[in-house]
């Protein structure tokens, strides 16, 4: 029996029972895919985590969990730590250890995190504006490429911050921000974020607001008390939920700006000496915050991730052996039921070697199909790892 004839007969038999064949292929593919996908996702996540951590040499934040601080600054996860005062950023900047970049990552616009920062952030992350222009005034923002594509947003559109608690709007001021530009894609969490000036996020926090001119006669109903040049407003005063060219002058801040909150401060030392001096300056118990090395914090996370994946891999291996044993049993039973068919092949001149080859070819077709399907699925998993990781962290 020729090789072409063996392949043809094997294929015809497998296609004659498509449900059984597809079930076997799917079972084998899933058995191979699960541990392979776990390995691919773990390896790719480790690479992505370490790559972004390396681009953030040092991080200043409030005392507490270094991992929570790192994930908030790098992946904009929910901040469980207390706020860092703006005064800490000012002091660090005066030390001239290197480039200092403030981060205030507390609020969201729907599902997208709103990041208050400075223009130095875009240089550090290599985030040029691909469409439109950069932030120019209070109330402006630029957004990531993936966020813009997903929501069909363009320069000139508006995006509104979401209240932290829908039953209490006093703590957070919903602000309608003007989108001035779309950032170039860099395949990081930056692609899903909204970036604004620090003062804009402080407006959202309720530390600043703008309202109608109380000195104007049209605002007489909103005035509760006048004493010389001092005017006290009542609850009916109209506050603006959007910064425009006409009302920007009415926005003002309350309290000492040095006590305004930040989430963290990125420090990019100018040399090794500055890095060592910065780390030494925040080692004492009297320091106002902690200076962490994000790569160290991420390494601890990946070590935990690998330890967990090893146990899961062992479980998948046992399940895989069971699945392959069941697949082998299915093939053996199938060949047992086909004994008369094999006897017929033998009577018309098929050799024993040809019959063995016929059975082996059927098994090989199913195995190869399952392996190819598993490899394709693993490749798709790898391509989605970069986007899936931030969602899992949040």
N, C-alpha and C positions, 0 to 999 in steps of 0.2 A: 504494500500500500504506500503510495507516494505521500510526501509531506503536505502537498496541496490538498489531497483528498482527505487526509487526517484532519487538517484545519477546518475544511469545509464541513465534515461530519460533526466535528465538535461544536462548531458554531450553530449548525442547524439544530442540534439537540438542545443547546442552551437557549436558543431563541424560541424553541417549541414550548418551553416552560418559562416565560419571561418573569412571572412574579417570583418564582423560586430563585431565579438567577439574580434579579435585581436585589432581592432580600439578602442574598449571600454577599453580593458586591457591597451593598450599603453597610452590612455588619462588619465586613473586613475593613472597609474605608474608615468607619467610625472607630474601630478598634485601634487602627494606626494613627488616625487623626488626633484623638484626644491627648495622648501623651506628647505627640509631636507639636500640637498647638500650644500645649502648656509650656513646652521648652521654648518654642518660638516666641511666645508672648513674654515669658520671663526674661529671655535674653534681650529681646527688643526693648522691653520696658527698662531693663537695667541700662542699656546703652543710651536711651533717651533721657532717663533720669540723670545719669552721670554727665552727659553732654551739656544739659542745661545747667547743672550744678557747677560745672567747670567755668561756665560763662559768668558765674556770680561768685567771685573769690571769697568775699566776706559779707556778713549780714548782721546788722545791728538791730536788735529788737528788745522787747520787754523780757524780763526774766521768766523762765518757765521751760516748756518743752522746745528743744532746739528743732525737732522734727516738725512740729506744728508751725513754728516760725518759718522754716524753710519751705514747706509746702504752700503756705499762704503767700509768700513772696514770689515763688517760682511758678506755682500752679493756681494761685488765687483761690485756694480753698477757704472755707469758713474759718474765721479767726476766733479761736477759743481763748487766746491770751488777752490780757489787758492792753490798752492802747499805749503807744510810746509818745511822749510829748515832743512837740516840734522843737523844743529847746534842745533835746538830745541830738537832733539833726544839725542844728546850728552850731553846737559845740564841736561835733565831729568834723563839720566842714571847716571850722577855724583851725583845726589841728593840721590841715593840709597833708593828710596821709595819702590822698589821691582823690579820685572822682567820687563824689557822694550823690546818691540818687534817692530821693524820698519815695516811699510807696504807701498809699492809703487804699487798701483793698477790702472794703467792708460792704459796699452796696452793689446792687444789681439793676439792670434794665431788662426785665423779663428773666431770661435764663443767663444773660451775659453779665460777667462781672464788670463793674466800673472801677477803673484804676486811676487814682489821682497820683500824678507824678510830675517830673520835670522833663524838659526837652532832652536832657542828657540820657534819659532812658532809651530813646529811639536810636541814639548813636551807639550806645552800649549793646543793644540787641540787633543792630543793623536792620532797622525797620524804617525804610524810606516810605514816603507817601507815593503810592502808585496812581492815585486819582484824586484830584482836588488839591487842597493845600493843608498845611499844618494849623494847629490851634493858634488863634490870634487874640482871643479875648475871653473874659469870663462867660461861661455857659456854652463854650464850644467843645467839641470832642472829635476824635478820629477813631475809626473802628477797624477791627481786623478783617482780613479778606474773606475768611470763611463765614463770619457773622454777616457781612454785607451780602454775600452770595446767597446764604440761606434765607435771609429775610428780604431780599431784593431792595437793599438800601443803597442810596447814592448821595454824593455831596449835595447839601441843600435840604435833605430830609431831616426829620426830627426823630429823636428817640427819648423816651421818658423813663426816668428812674422809678423803680418799684419800691413801695413802702415795705419796711421790715415786718410790720404787723398791720394787716388791713383794718384792724379794729382800733388802732391808735396811730394817727397820722402826726401826732405832735412831735415824736422823736425824730422822724425823718421827713425831709421836705421833698416831695415829688417834684422833680425839675425836668422840664422839657428842654433837652439840649439840642443844639444845632450841629449836625454832622458836617464838618468842613472837608474831610478827606477820608480816603480808604487806604489803609496801609498795604504794603506789598506782603504777600504770603511768605512766611518763614517756617510753616509746618510745626508750630509750637502752640501752647495755650494763648499766645498773643493774637492768633488768628481769630479767636472767639471772644475777644475782650473789647470793651469800650475804654478809651483813654482820654482823660481830661486833665485840666490843671488842678493842682491841689485845692485852690480856692473854690473851684466848682464843686468838688466833693464836700467841702466844708459848708457850702450853701445847702447841699442835699442833707447834711447832718443837722441843719438848723442853726448853725453858728453865724450865719449871715442871711439877710433877706432884703428884698426890695419891695416897696409899697408905694401907693399913690402919694403925691405931694400933699401933706396935711396943711401946708400954708395956702394951698389953692382953695378958693371959695367953694369949688365943686366938691371938696372933701369935708365940708362942714359937718355932715352927719357922722363922720368917723372920729371927730375930735371930742374927747371927753373933758379936757381941761387945758386952758391956756394960762401961762404965767410968764409974761414978757416974751422972750424968744423961745421959751420951752413949751412944747406941745405934747400932750399925752393923748394917745389914741385909744379908742375903745375896740371891742371885739369885731366891729363891723368894718374895720379898715381892710382895704383890698390889697392882698399881697400878690406879687407877681410869681407865676410858676414858670416863666420863661424870661431869659435875658435877651433884650433887644437893644438896638442902637438908641431907641427912645427912652428906655427905662434903666439902662445900665448904670447911670449916675446915681440912681436911688438905692442901689445895693450897698449895704454897709455891714461891717462885722462888729460883733460884740465881744468884749473881754480881751484878754491878752493873747495875741496870736502865738506866743511861745508856748502856751499851754494847750494849743489845739492838737488834736490827735493824729497820729500816724500809725501805720501797721508795722513798718520796718524801714530800714535805710540800707541800700546796697552800697558797699564800699569797694571800689576797684583801686587797690594800692598802686602807686606809681613805681615802686620797686620792692625788693625783698626786705630791705631795711624798714621801710614804711609799714609793710605788712607785719613785721615782728613787733614794731613799736605799737601799732594799733591793737594787736592781740594782747600785749602786755598792759596796755592802758585800761583794759576792761576785765582784768583778771581778779581784781580786789573785790571784797564783799561790799565796799562802799560805792561801787560803780552803779550808775543809774539804769543800766541795761546789760544785756549780754551780747558779745560779739561771737558769732558762730561761723564755722566753716561749712557751708552747705554740702560740699562733697562728702565730708565726714558723716553728716546726718543722713544723706542719701545712701551712703555705703551701709549704714546700719539697717536702713529700710530694705535694701536689696538682699542683705544677708538673711534677714527674716523671711523675705519673699522666697529665696532659694531654699531655705530650710522647710518652709511650708510646701513648696512645689515638689521637693523630694518625697515627702510622705504621700502627696497626691499622685506622684508618678508611680510609686510602688503600688498604690491601689489600682491605678489604671493598668499596670502590668499584669496584676492578678486577673482583672476583668478581661484583659486581652487574651491571656492564656485560655481562659474559660471560653471566650468567643471562638478562638481558633479550634479548640477541641470540639465545640458544637458544630462548626463548619465542616471539620473532618468527618464527624459522625454523619452529617447530611450527605456528604459525598459517598461514604462507604455504603450507606443504605441505598443511595441511588444506584450505585454500581451493582449492589446485590439484586435489586429489582430488574436490572438490565442483563442478567446472566443469559437469558435466552437470546437476546439481541447479540451478545458477544459470541455465543455459540454459532449463530447464523453467519457472522463475519468469518469465523474460523472455518466453517463448512465451504464457504466460497473462496477460500484460499488465503485469508488474512493470517499472518504469522502472530505468534504470541507477543513478540516485540512490538508489532504494529498496534495490537490491542492495548498494551501498556502505554504506548505513546498516545493513543487516542484518549485514554483516561487522563493521562498527565496533561495533555493539551487543554482539556476542559478545566482542570484545576488551575492551570497556568493562566488561562484567559480570565477567570474570575479573580485570581490573586492580583494579576497585573492591573486589571480594571480598578480594583479596590485601592491598590497602591497609588495609581495615577490620580484617582479622585481625592485621596487623602492628601497628596502633595499639592494639588491645585487648591484645596481648601486651606492648607497651611500657608500657602503663598498669599491667599486673600486675607487670612488672619493677620499676617505680617504687615500687609499694606494698611490695615485698619488699626494697628496697634497704637500708632501715634495719636490718632483721634480718640481712641477708646480709653487710653490711660488717664487723661485729665477727667473724663466723666467718672471713672471708677474712684479716683482720688477725691472727687467732690461728693 
